[in-house]
Amino acid sequence: MSLTASLGCDKEEKLQEGSFGYDVAFLEQHQSTIVLENSTGKSQVAIVPAYQGRIMSSSAQGSQGNSYGWLNYEAIASDQLQDKINIYGGEDRFWLGPEGGQYSIFFDPKTEFTFDNWRTPKEIDTEGFEVISQTSSKAVFEKEMNLTNYSGFPFHILVNREVSIFEKAEIEQKLALDFSDMDVDFVGFESVNKIKNIGEQAWDKETGLLSVWILGMFMPSDETVIMVPFKSAPAYQSYFGAIPSDKLKVNDELILFKGDGTHRGKIGLRPENTIPLLGSYDAEKEVLTVVQFSFNNDKDYVNSLWELQDEPYAGDAVNTYNDGPLENGDQMGPFYELESSSPAKALEVNESVTHHHVTYHFEGNKEDLNKISLKLFKSDLEGLKI
């Protein structure tokens, strides 16, 4: 299957399904789409303002290169909105937590914590963000929100979201790597997400706090493994039941988790175990993905378990999810997710909290990808197997 994109002067470029250009052309058929690029033009990202300034996908090789984000083509093309959540995909989407508990913003006050009562706030699901400024390599978005949590506390929030794409030198500096002798293509980009209390009341623990929650959705494969580095004993939280042993492996400093989209499971790390690094390796396409995020050893993170909680601020700083069939056989994806959260901060009026989430993709010579993996994850590619 292919699409065509206009290149000007009556020329068109044929785009194969799975390519970045194909996804951009598809998105542009349905939503206004911003494409950022670095000075080479090879590193590109696609952003949809109507989806909360979401980074939908990216490429390390221009329009003909692999498209790294997972897109839900059916949902994007549909003119029908779903009641609970509209799963459009994208590799960096803005959300807010907590999802569950007495301070949840996904359940109306005093309702039971059941799927029938769960719904995503429209402000982070179907309402768009305003474009404040835009250059060839950066776009800035803004959104004012009014949310009420499960306990009835009203939040009046100003969200500022800035998305930028990196030059080669910036990636080398951030990762302490030298690519001059490496035969790899790459793309790196960052979202800087700020929530500001513009209400009339301070936010405190007794009435509930919020966190910035960034989730990236990616294409699964039988040969994709997610890497979660950790420190101390990894007392990770497991959601949606036990994870089969052929999907999960814990080494001395690294949790390996299958990103194959065939079994639903989610794990999370508390801040005391968190290293601000995540990743995945698709051995089929030979693509190494790396995620960094801001982390300052804060202890309070919102708890998203669907229950009234004894410890509402004993939540996770980092999560990863592998999609799979639900009990009724339906499936949202398949995809897998790499997620990070900001700490829960008590904010006075006009105070704010900012969270950075950075994504890189590397594709090319396997020996060079191996060097990157050894440097960042202390494991060669052969060791990234379950």
C-alpha positions, 0 to 999 in steps of 0.5 A: 500500500502506498500514498503520494506526497506533493513535492512542489513543481507538480512532482510527487513522491511515492511513499510506502506503508511503514515509512515516515512520509506515508504516516505524515501524508496520512495524518495530513489527510485528517489533521493539521500536522507540523513537521520539524527537522534538523539541519540535515533534513534527515531527522524529522518529527511529526506533531499534531496540535489537535492531539495535545501537541502529540509527537506522532512519529519520527524518522532518522532517514527523512520521508522514506525512512522507517516511521518509529511511532505507532499510529492507530489509522482507524481511529485517526480516520474516524469521525466518531469519538469514543466515550472513554479514550481515543487511542490515536497513538504517537510516541510522545503524548501528554497526559496527567496523573493519577489515573486511580485512587482518591485523587484520580482525574479519570473517575468522577467523585465517589464512583466505583473504580470500575472500567464502566466509570473510567474515562480520560479527561477530554482536555488530554484526549480530544481537545487540541493545544494552541500553537504559540510559536513555531520554527523549523526545529521547534514548536510551542503549545499551550492549553488552559484546563479545568479538572476536578479530582475524585475527592472534588478538588478543582484544578485550574491549570495552564499547560505549556509544551515545547517540542524540539528536534536535536542536531547531531552535536546535541545528541552526542553531548546529551548521551556522551557519545561520539558518532563521527566513526559510527555508521548509524542514522539517528533522530533525537527530540524532546518535549518540555512539559510545564503545568502551572497552578493558575487557580485560586487555591494552593495544591497540597497532599491532603486534597490531591496533587497532579503529575505530568505523564508522558507516554510513547507508543511504538511498533511491536515485533517478535524480536523487540525487547524493552530495557529498564535499568534500575538501582537497588533491588528492583521492587517493581510493580506489576499491573494486569496480573503476573507476566509470563517468564518468557516475557520478562527477565531480570538481570543484575542491573536491567529488566528485560520485557518483551515488546511483542504486543501479544500479552498485556502487561505493565511494570513500574519502578518506584523512584528509589529504584529509578535510573532516568533511562529506558530503551528498546531494541528491535532486532528485526529492523535493527533499531535501538530506541533510547528514552531519557527523562528528568529525575531529581531523586524526588520521593513523591509520585502519584499512585494510579492503582484503581483503589482507595489508597493508603499511600497515594504518593507511593507511585511509579516514576517510570513505566513500560507496557506491552499491549495484548488481547483483553479478556473479551479478545479485543485489543487496543493495538498492538503496541508497546509503551515507554513512559515517564512521570514528573514527581507530585509537587505541592504548588502555590498559586502561580507555581509550576512543575516541569518535566522533560522527556527525550526520545532517540532512535538509532538505526544502521550498522549493528556493531555501532548499535552495539557500542551504543547499547554497551555505553548506555545499558551496559549490555551488548545486543546479544544480551538483550534477549529473553 
